[in-house]
Amino acid sequence: MPEITMPKLSDTMTEGTLLRWRKKKGDKVEVGDILAEVETDKATMEMESFEEGTLTDIFVPEGGKVVVGAPLALVLKEGEKAGGKPKAAPAAPATEAPSSRPTVASGRPLTPRARAAALRSGGGGVGGNVNSGVTGVRVKASPLARKIADARGVRLAGLQGTGPGGRIIAFDVENAPVGVGSGGAPTAAGSSPVAAILPTPIAGMPETRIPLSGMRRVIAERLLASKTQIPHFYLSIEIDAAPMMAFRKEYIEAKSAAGGGKITFNDIALSAVARAAMQKPKVNAAFSGDAIIQYGSVNLSVAIAVEDGLVTPVIRDAQKLSLKEISASVKDLALRARDKKLKPEEYAGGTITVSNLGAYGIEQFCAIVNPPQAAILAVGAIVKKPVVNSRDEIEIGHRMSITLSGDHRVVDGAVAAEYMSALRKLLESPALLLL
């Protein structure tokens, strides 16, 4: 009796929203057919069938939220009969208020009485629970929230979760008042509770309340963790972009004559970032608690804006790719990211990230480190400005600003400066990228 369950479509996914069924009850299903569209914490993805037969039953309506591993539907082969296993119910339709959402686990939704009891005890539901380690209460919390709580010695059972179904998320741990959930540890002298700063209604002000999607919630958790747990530092350089402009023009003219395609300034920057990371590998690394992991290849995470936030698909072994190959990879990833067609493995395994806002006219900015990576490059627009040439004359030049945000646990200032110097050399002598 093949039972279709909610798959784990990303490394941080704990639940998904079933947006749309692509098959209906009674349809024939073949291996590889698209059964449904599922919204994860990173994107909307198509869910394939690994079974063949007839879609006999659908347990979750469109818009329902379901934890990973919970049953979604039943596919039976000819002559096969359904067993007595109970059907699952979704955590909630998308239109329901968070407070009314039952949570799916082991095929059974929580009753209102059970949900209320769980919330009073700090558990907030079932599924993904962990023991508080002190009172024996089972607490529902995200993996990131548990990690932060362990690092700070915070008892999860003492916190009230604001996530789906009362789930404790990183925001709740980070904004817990001093002394709350600390296991009775004394509060430091002179310290005061840190309360969450939330908006209050403004009289006469029209407003629209937009519920957090799975992607936006994870973005909020990860970036909060990055800025509060990672000691950021920033280095900026301004490069002479005139050689890049001349190189791109010559490259396009040469390729056009041979029937080739175009490249962008972003393609050139991506290639240079990858090559420089191989020359200065200490920035192509990650913090691992008791060690620093230094990678032997560059998997380039590229920040791409989509409707619901930001995704960072990965170009693997980017230092080995030609400009043409990098250009093709970026175009393909961007197109499929915006169409929500990327696969889970295409988000995983990045070692350094590039975020380019030059196309939006942003001249300079500082990006937030994308954990567990140790560095992210923020690339600005090419702008005209007065510059002093080698003859001490003022002339019109083209300049581009690039800022590195680094994790100081992994990368020191001098190491980052050496990397930025190598990056400058490649961008101001872009013909080196063809070697």
RODO-2510 file (C-alpha; in nm, 4 decimals, decimal comma):
residues 435
     n   res          X          Y          Z
     1     m     0,0000     0,0000     0,0000
     2     p     0,2204     0,2875    -0,1242
     3     e     0,1434     0,5898     0,0912
     4     i     0,2617     0,9280    -0,0382
     5     t     0,4145     1,1319     0,2448
     6     m     0,5430     1,4886     0,2718
     7     p     0,9038     1,4701     0,1479
     8     k     1,1951     1,6640     0,2986
     9     l     1,2692     1,8944     0,0058
    10     s     1,5396     2,1057     0,1727
    11     d     1,7929     2,0599     0,4517
    12     t     1,6024     2,2942     0,6863
    13     m     1,2484     2,1908     0,5961
    14     t     1,0273     2,0693     0,8833
    15     e     0,6877     2,1225     0,7226
    16     g     0,5458     2,2164     0,3844
    17     t     0,2340     2,3731     0,2376
    18     l     0,0553     2,1714    -0,0280
    19     l    -0,0294     2,4497    -0,2732
    20     r    -0,1905     2,2552    -0,5553
    21     w    -0,2696     1,8992    -0,6532
    22     r    -0,1667     1,8237    -1,0121
    23     k    -0,3492     1,4900    -1,0021
    24     k    -0,7000     1,4281    -0,8784
    25     k    -0,8582     1,1323    -0,7026
    26     g    -0,9019     0,8402    -0,9437
    27     d    -0,6209     0,9467    -1,1811
    28     k    -0,3651     0,6962    -1,3023
    29     v    -0,0137     0,7724    -1,1744
    30     e     0,3171     0,6705    -1,3297
    31     v     0,6647     0,6913    -1,1757
    32     g     0,7958     1,0421    -1,2412
    33     d     0,4524     1,2055    -1,2734
    34     i     0,4108     1,5379    -1,0928
    35     l     0,1602     1,4837    -0,8118
    36     a     0,1521     1,8242    -0,6470
    37     e     0,3228     2,1583    -0,5897
    38     v     0,4679     2,2046    -0,2405
    39     e     0,5925     2,5264    -0,0816
    40     t     0,8973     2,4634     0,1353
    41     d     1,1001     2,7041     0,3467
    42     k     1,3033     2,7947     0,0366
    43     a     1,0851     2,7704    -0,2727
    44     t     0,7846     2,6119    -0,4374
    45     m     0,8765     2,2733    -0,5789
    46     e     0,7100     2,0013    -0,7782
    47     m     0,6607     1,6708    -0,5971
    48     e     0,7199     1,3655    -0,8152
    49     s     0,5656     1,0234    -0,7697
    50     f     0,7918     0,7276    -0,7011
    51     e     0,4965     0,4897    -0,7213
    52     e     0,2621     0,3776    -0,9959
    53     g    -0,1049     0,2912    -0,9710
    54     t    -0,4253     0,4847    -0,9064
    55     l    -0,4521     0,7894    -0,6796
    56     t    -0,7121     0,6334    -0,4524
    57     d    -0,7318     0,8913    -0,1757
    58     i    -0,6119     1,2443    -0,0972
    59     f    -0,5678     1,3244     0,2717
    60     v    -0,4611     1,6898     0,2488
    61     p    -0,6584     1,9646     0,0716
    62     e    -0,4892     2,2438    -0,1206
    63     g    -0,3476     2,5036     0,1174
    64     g    -0,2867     2,2545     0,3986
    65     k     0,0337     2,2613     0,6040
    66     v     0,1881     1,9214     0,6811
    67     v     0,5001     1,8162     0,8716
    68     v     0,7684     1,6178     0,6921
    69     g     0,6843     1,2480     0,6800
    70     a     0,3087     1,2848     0,7328
    71     p     0,0766     1,1092     0,4825
    72     l    -0,0557     1,3118     0,1891
    73     a    -0,2280     1,0606    -0,0358
    74     l    -0,2686     0,6925    -0,1197
    75     v    -0,1676     0,5239    -0,4459
    76     l    -0,2855     0,1669    -0,4977
    77     k    -0,1969    -0,0818    -0,7683
    78     e    -0,4624    -0,2831    -0,9453
    79     g    -0,6255    -0,5284    -0,7049
    80     e    -0,4578    -0,3766    -0,4006
    81     k    -0,6764    -0,2680    -0,1084
    82     a    -0,6271     0,0078     0,1440
    83     g    -0,5362    -0,0918     0,4976
    84     g    -0,6646     0,0481     0,8222
    85     k    -0,4033     0,3150     0,8757
    86     p    -0,5706     0,6455     0,9767
    87     k    -0,5724     0,9308     0,7316
    88     a    -0,3776     1,2473     0,7978
    89     a    -0,5180     1,5970     0,8158
    90     p    -0,3318     1,9114     0,7201
    91     a    -0,1911     2,1400     0,9868
    92     a    -0,4171     2,4171     0,8579
    93     p    -0,5630     2,5699     0,5455
    94     a    -0,3661     2,8775     0,4435
    95     t    -0,6614     3,1016     0,5285
    96     e    -0,6925     2,9927     0,8915
    97     a    -0,5512     3,1946     1,1768
    98     p    -0,2311     3,0494     1,3288
    99     s    -0,3992     2,9975     1,6640
   100     s    -0,6489     2,7529     1,5142
   101     r    -0,3982     2,5309     1,3348
   102     p    -0,3856     2,1614     1,4314
   103     t    -0,0487     1,9997     1,3708
   104     v    -0,0037     1,6737     1,1816
   105     a     0,2044     1,4006     1,3420
   106     s     0,1722     1,0246     1,3173
   107     g    -0,1393     1,0699     1,1057
   108     r    -0,3511     1,2482     1,3749
   109     p    -0,4344     1,6169     1,4185
   110     l    -0,4295     1,7745     1,7622
   111     t    -0,7660     1,8350     1,9195
   112     p    -0,8335     2,1902     2,0444
   113     r    -0,8067     2,0713     2,4059
   114     a    -0,4772     1,8918     2,3421
   115     r    -0,3395     2,1912     2,1550
   116     a    -0,4284     2,4266     2,4399
   117     a    -0,2667     2,1945     2,6937
   118     a     0,0467     2,1724     2,4805
   119     l     0,0697     2,5496     2,4510
   120     r     0,0268     2,5949     2,8281
   121     s     0,3119     2,3505     2,8882
   122     g     0,5393     2,5256     2,6395
   123     g     0,5245     2,2392     2,3924
   124     g     0,3056     2,4083     2,1348
   125     g     0,2111     2,0851     1,9598
   126     v     0,3741     1,7679     1,8403
   127     g     0,6241     1,6855     1,5740
   128     g     0,9866     1,7955     1,6020
   129     n     0,9629     1,7980     1,9822
   130     v     1,2635     1,7885     2,2085
   131     n     1,2899     1,7304     2,5808
   132     s     1,3598     2,0373     2,7913
   133     g     1,6154     1,8367     2,9855
   134     v     1,4869     1,9732     3,3183
   135     t     1,1166     1,9181     3,3706
   136     g     1,0514     1,6387     3,1232
   137     v     0,8163     1,8617     2,9231
   138     r     0,8268     1,7965     2,5508
   139     v     0,8894     2,1209     2,3651
   140     k     0,8328     2,1934     1,9972
   141     a     1,1195     2,4040     1,8594
   142     s     1,3044     2,4586     1,5330
   143     p     1,6565     2,3105     1,4995
   144     l     1,8034     2,6612     1,4863
   145     a     1,6165     2,7639     1,8032
   146     r     1,7503     2,4541     1,9824
   147     k     2,1055     2,5345     1,8732
   148     i     2,0833     2,8938     1,9991
   149     a     1,9219     2,7783     2,3248
   150     d     2,1988     2,5223     2,3850
   151     a     2,4669     2,7857     2,3231
   152     r     2,3059     3,0330     2,5639
   153     g     2,1889     2,7873     2,8273
   154     v     1,8231     2,8750     2,7736
   155     r     1,5479     2,6325     2,8762
   156     l     1,3028     2,6033     2,5878
   157     a     1,0245     2,4951     2,8252
   158     g     1,0251     2,8455     2,9728
   159     l     0,9507     3,0166     2,6403
   160     q     0,6313     3,0812     2,4467
   161     g     0,6664     3,0030     2,0784
   162     t     0,5459     3,2381     1,8061
   163     g     0,5962     2,9933     1,5185
   164     p     0,3296     2,7766     1,3538
   165     g     0,1271     2,5884     1,6162
   166     g     0,3200     2,7561     1,8987
   167     r     0,6556     2,6280     1,7746
   168     i     0,9577     2,8018     1,9295
   169     i     1,1740     2,9661     1,6639
   170     a     1,5096     3,1450     1,6801
   171     f     1,3351     3,4821     1,7216
   172     d     1,1766     3,3629     2,0483
   173     v     1,5097     3,2475     2,1939
   174     e     1,6977     3,5599     2,0837
   175     n     1,4306     3,7883     2,2320
   176     a     1,3694     3,5972     2,5544
   177     p     1,3814     3,8262     2,8611
   178     v     1,6968     3,7859     3,0674
   179     g     1,6481     3,5147     3,3289
   180     v     1,3468     3,3566     3,1564
   181     g     1,4104     2,9958     3,0649
   182     s     1,7596     3,0097     3,2108
   183     g     1,7119     2,7263     3,4543
   184     g     1,7110     2,9530     3,7573
   185     a     2,0509     3,1052     3,6890
   186     p     2,0877     3,4476     3,8500
   187     t     2,0459     3,7490     3,6282
   188     a     2,3583     3,9540     3,5772
   189     a     2,3719     4,2718     3,7837
   190     g     2,2467     4,5758     3,6019
   191     s     2,0944     4,3748     3,3180
   192     s     1,7385     4,4281     3,2060
   193     p     1,4941     4,2072     3,0155
   194     v     1,5178     4,2289     2,6375
   195     a     1,1650     4,2369     2,5002
   196     a     1,0666     4,1829     2,1404
   197     i     0,9965     4,5113     1,9619
   198     l     0,6660     4,4634     1,7825
   199     p     0,4533     4,7195     1,5987
   200     t     0,1483     4,8672     1,7674
   201     p    -0,1615     4,9788     1,5774
   202     i    -0,1514     5,3415     1,4632
   203     a    -0,4838     5,5202     1,4893
   204     g    -0,6295     5,6061     1,1508
   205     m    -0,3495     5,4313     0,9612
   206     p    -0,4622     5,1750     0,6987
   207     e    -0,2507     4,8605     0,7150
   208     t    -0,2267     4,5188     0,5547
   209     r    -0,1135     4,2171     0,7543
   210     i     0,0865     3,9754     0,5389
   211     p     0,1398     3,6323     0,6993
   212     l     0,4968     3,5025     0,6833
   213     s     0,5534     3,2378     0,4189
   214     g     0,7795     2,9436     0,4931
   215     m     1,0603     3,1088     0,2958
   216     r     1,0327     3,4451     0,4710
   217     r     1,0214     3,2772     0,8124
   218     v     1,3424     3,0856     0,7442
   219     i     1,5093     3,3983     0,6024
   220     a     1,4164     3,5817     0,9240
   221     e     1,5520     3,3013     1,1453
   222     r     1,8774     3,2512     0,9553
   223     l     1,9630     3,6194     0,9187
   224     l     1,8842     3,6899     1,2837
   225     a     2,1114     3,4021     1,3809
   226     s     2,3831     3,5258     1,1432
   227     k     2,3870     3,8810     1,2788
   228     t     2,3672     3,7773     1,6452
   229     q     2,5985     3,4739     1,6433
   230     i     2,8575     3,5637     1,3788
   231     p     3,1074     3,8460     1,4481
   232     h     3,0851     4,0358     1,1190
   233     f     3,3516     4,2669     0,9811
   234     y     3,3574     4,4538     0,6515
   235     l     3,6227     4,5504     0,3944
   236     s     3,5506     4,7594     0,0844
   237     i     3,7519     4,8253    -0,2292
   238     e     3,6846     5,0466    -0,5294
   239     i     3,8135     4,9020    -0,8535
   240     d     3,8812     5,0638    -1,1891
   241     a     3,6010     4,9172    -1,4022
   242     a     3,7262     5,0571    -1,7339
   243     p     3,9303     4,7406    -1,8140
   244     m     3,6211     4,5268    -1,7434
   245     m     3,4130     4,7389    -1,9793
   246     a     3,6709     4,7183    -2,2585
   247     f     3,7198     4,3442    -2,2030
   248     r     3,3446     4,2730    -2,2123
   249     k     3,3039     4,4714    -2,5351
   250     e     3,5910     4,2867    -2,7065
   251     y     3,4698     3,9495    -2,5756
   252     i     3,1158     4,0020    -2,7057
   253     e     3,2410     4,1240    -3,0440
   254     a     3,4717     3,8240    -3,0786
   255     k     3,2035     3,5760    -2,9713
   256     s     2,9380     3,7378    -3,1887
   257     a     3,1590     3,6916    -3,4924
   258     a     3,1857     3,3242    -3,4021
   259     g     2,8127     3,2933    -3,3262
   260     g     2,8587     3,3021    -2,9470
   261     g     2,6522     3,4697    -2,6748
   262     k     2,6930     3,7686    -2,4478
   263     i     2,8365     3,7931    -2,0984
   264     t     2,7472     4,0414    -1,8251
   265     f     2,9581     4,2324    -1,5744
   266     n     2,8101     4,0019    -1,3114
   267     d     2,9465     3,6978    -1,4979
   268     i     3,2937     3,8549    -1,4934
   269     a     3,2633     3,9326    -1,1203
   270     l     3,1487     3,5775    -1,0392
   271     s     3,4378     3,4239    -1,2287
   272     a     3,6869     3,6562    -1,0555
   273     v     3,5417     3,5815    -0,7083
   274     a     3,5825     3,2064    -0,7682
   275     r     3,9361     3,2333    -0,9090
   276     a     4,0497     3,4629    -0,6269
   277     a     3,9024     3,2195    -0,3694
   278     m     4,1264     2,9439    -0,5048
   279     q     4,4284     3,1746    -0,4835
   280     k     4,3395     3,2758    -0,1245
   281     p     4,1561     2,9686     0,0066
   282     k     4,1295     3,0851     0,3688
   283     v     3,8154     3,2832     0,2793
   284     n     3,6595     2,9793     0,1113
   285     a     3,5852     2,8206     0,4476
   286     a     3,3339     2,7637     0,7265
   287     f     3,3283     2,7604     1,1072
   288     s     3,2660     2,4132     1,2532
   289     g     3,2647     2,4656     1,6299
   290     d     3,6005     2,3125     1,7161
   291     a     3,7567     2,3477     1,3720
   292     i     3,7658     2,5545     1,0537
   293     i     3,6652     2,3726     0,7359
   294     q     3,8662     2,4940     0,4360
   295     y     3,7215     2,3837     0,1022
   296     g     3,9286     2,2609    -0,1908
   297     s     3,6853     2,3820    -0,4560
   298     v     3,4602     2,6855    -0,4955
   299     n     3,0860     2,6251    -0,4915
   300     l     2,9577     2,9724    -0,5659
   301     s     2,6253     3,0698    -0,4073
   302     v     2,4558     3,3371    -0,6180
   303     a     2,1929     3,5558    -0,4514
   304     i     1,8815     3,5764    -0,6711
   305     a     1,5768     3,7856    -0,5848
   306     v     1,2437     3,6049    -0,6211
   307     e     0,8896     3,7123    -0,5446
   308     d     0,8932     3,5928    -0,1848
   309     g     1,2483     3,6731    -0,0833
   310     l     1,5995     3,5700    -0,1745
   311     v     1,7435     3,2335    -0,2772
   312     t     2,1069     3,1331    -0,3220
   313     p     2,1441     2,8464    -0,5721
   314     v     2,4950     2,7100    -0,6202
   315     i     2,7326     2,7005    -0,9175
   316     r     2,9561     2,4025    -0,8401
   317     d     3,3323     2,4052    -0,9088
   318     a     3,2954     2,7595    -1,0385
   319     q     3,6726     2,8127    -1,0568
   320     k     3,6893     2,5496    -1,3345
   321     l     3,4202     2,7083    -1,5528
   322     s     3,4747     2,9441    -1,8433
   323     l     3,2994     3,2796    -1,8573
   324     k     3,0554     3,1352    -2,1081
   325     e     2,9757     2,8406    -1,8780
   326     i     2,9293     3,0664    -1,5730
   327     s     2,7019     3,2954    -1,7754
   328     a     2,4896     3,0012    -1,8897
   329     s     2,4691     2,8595    -1,5354
   330     v     2,3579     3,1906    -1,3823
   331     k     2,0905     3,2471    -1,6480
   332     d     1,9568     2,8936    -1,6021
   333     l     1,9503     2,9133    -1,2215
   334     a     1,7874     3,2578    -1,2205
   335     l     1,5165     3,1523    -1,4662
   336     r     1,4310     2,8340    -1,2787
   337     a     1,4489     3,0099    -0,9397
   338     r     1,1871     3,2635    -1,0491
   339     d     0,9735     2,9850    -1,1978
   340     k     1,0177     2,7880    -0,8720
   341     k     1,1700     2,4933    -1,0565
   342     l     1,4990     2,4524    -0,8675
   343     k     1,5769     2,1183    -0,7043
   344     p     1,6713     2,0947    -0,3338
   345     e     2,0282     1,9860    -0,4062
   346     e     2,0831     2,3022    -0,6140
   347     y     2,0645     2,5127    -0,2972
   348     a     2,3074     2,3009    -0,0938
   349     g     2,6839     2,2992    -0,0598
   350     g     2,7788     2,6615    -0,1247
   351     t     3,1180     2,7773     0,0059
   352     i     3,1120     3,1535    -0,0682
   353     t     2,8315     3,3875    -0,1777
   354     v     2,8010     3,6809    -0,4175
   355     s     2,5184     3,9350    -0,4008
   356     n     2,5052     4,1899    -0,6838
   357     l     2,2673     4,4877    -0,6619
   358     g     2,4386     4,6869    -0,9339
   359     a     2,1485     4,6299    -1,1730
   360     y     1,9270     4,8191    -0,9251
   361     g     2,1594     5,1200    -0,9217
   362     i     2,3009     5,0459    -0,5747
   363     e     2,6587     5,1748    -0,5612
   364     q     2,7696     5,0152    -0,2325
   365     f     2,6207     4,7945     0,0403
   366     c     2,7142     4,5420     0,3088
   367     a     2,5638     4,1932     0,2899
   368     i     2,4946     3,9554     0,5799
   369     v     2,7104     3,6412     0,5969
   370     n     2,5289     3,3347     0,4649
   371     p     2,5989     3,0703     0,7350
   372     p     2,7857     2,8409     0,7595
   373     q     2,9991     3,0183     0,4979
   374     a     3,2650     3,2619     0,6172
   375     a     3,2396     3,5303     0,3483
   376     i     2,9958     3,7057     0,1175
   377     l     3,0792     3,9631    -0,1511
   378     a     2,8478     4,2606    -0,2149
   379     v     2,8929     4,3981    -0,5676
   380     g     2,7706     4,7460    -0,6572
   381     a     2,6989     4,9309    -0,9815
   382     i     2,9604     5,0709    -1,2160
   383     v     2,9422     5,4499    -1,1857
   384     k     3,1101     5,7459    -1,3520
   385     k     3,3022     5,9757    -1,1203
   386     p     3,5967     6,2153    -1,1254
   387     v     3,9224     6,0322    -1,0555
   388     v     4,2916     6,1254    -1,0450
   389     n     4,4943     5,9461    -1,3115
   390     s     4,8605     5,8427    -1,3026
   391     r     4,9600     6,1900    -1,4249
   392     d     4,7783     6,3536    -1,1298
   393     e     4,5097     6,4806    -1,3641
   394     i     4,1396     6,4757    -1,2885
   395     e     3,9375     6,2827    -1,5455
   396     i     3,6111     6,0914    -1,5736
   397     g     3,6560     5,7298    -1,4660
   398     h     3,4397     5,4225    -1,4142
   399     r     3,4471     5,2693    -1,0682
   400     m     3,2860     4,9678    -0,9013
   401     s     3,2602     4,9120    -0,5252
   402     i     3,2906     4,5635    -0,3759
   403     t     3,2467     4,4914    -0,0042
   404     l     3,3413     4,1694     0,1717
   405     s     3,1478     4,0725     0,4844
   406     g     3,3461     3,8171     0,6830
   407     d     3,3042     3,5861     0,9801
   408     h     3,5879     3,6980     1,2088
   409     r     3,5974     3,3542     1,3744
   410     v     3,7307     3,2184     1,0441
   411     v     3,8743     3,5079     0,8461
   412     d     4,1107     3,7736     0,9823
   413     g     4,1330     4,1243     0,8391
   414     a     4,4725     4,0683     0,6783
   415     v     4,3533     3,7465     0,5117
   416     a     4,0445     3,9212     0,3758
   417     a     4,2599     4,2108     0,2530
   418     e     4,4851     3,9697     0,0627
   419     y     4,1796     3,8135    -0,0956
   420     m     4,0405     4,1520    -0,1987
   421     s     4,3773     4,2406    -0,3515
   422     a     4,3707     3,9196    -0,5586
   423     l     4,0125     3,9969    -0,6618
   424     r     4,1072     4,3512    -0,7663
   425     k     4,3931     4,2194    -0,9840
   426     l     4,1597     3,9836    -1,1709
   427     l     3,8899     4,2447    -1,2253
   428     e     4,1333     4,5134    -1,3405
   429     s     4,3124     4,2617    -1,5669
   430     p     4,0123     4,0491    -1,6745
   431     a     4,2030     3,8781    -1,9572
   432     l     4,3549     3,6660    -1,6764
   433     l     4,0142     3,4986    -1,6450
   434     l     4,0677     3,3398    -1,9875
   435     l     4,3844     3,1562    -1,8767
***
